[in-house]
């Protein structure tokens, strides 16, 4: 079952910390989202494997935009 990781707020992707195929654990940092001049870590909501990364570094994102899909 796929789990979508979404942006909690609008901002800019500062850094992507995982690659497609990586196994991740719940609460592991996936992306650093820069918003309001702060770096906000976006973490995995559950254990899984990164099946898709829908953004690139320096992309501007909106609230609830899908960033990563865990399979």
Buried (B, 14 or more C-beta within 10 A) or exposed (E): EEBBBBBEEBBBBBBBEBEEEBEBEEEBEBBBBBBEEEEBBBBBBEEBEBBEBBBEEEEEBEEEBEBBBBE
